[in-house]
Amino acid sequence: MTVYLFASITPKPEHVADVEALTRDMVTQTRKEPGNLRYDLLRRVDGAPGFYLYEAYVDEAAVQAHRDSAHYAAYRAKIGALVAQPPEVKTLTGVDVAD
């Protein structure tokens, strides 16, 4: 069963560019994972600070493989000093999802 994640990332004002660069690299690496279906980096249209990740994985094992990956561990080690608060991640299940 597909697992969806929605993550909110709020960078410190002086680290917006750093967080974007770090997260763009995470996008590149995660899209190569065999269990990843989607990994999109989003930003608010109104220019408010913050980034959002929309993620989809084939199943819970793929989510765990992502969290166990070297690139995820490296990201988590670096992101903490750059954000105003820890990333907020919500795990979702599909109700009516387009293919």
HELIX and SHEET records of a PDB file:
HELIX    1   1 PRO A   13  HIS A   15  5                                   3    
HELIX    2   2 VAL A   16  THR A   30  1                                  15    
HELIX    3   3 GLU A   60  ASP A   68  1                                   9    
HELIX    4   4 ALA A   70  ILE A   79  1                                  10    
SHEET    1   A 4 ASN A  36  ARG A  43  0                                        
SHEET    2   A 4 PHE A  51  TYR A  57 -1                                        
SHEET    3   A 4 VAL A   3  ILE A   9 -1                                        
SHEET    4   A 4 GLU A  88  THR A  93 -1                                        
END                                                                             
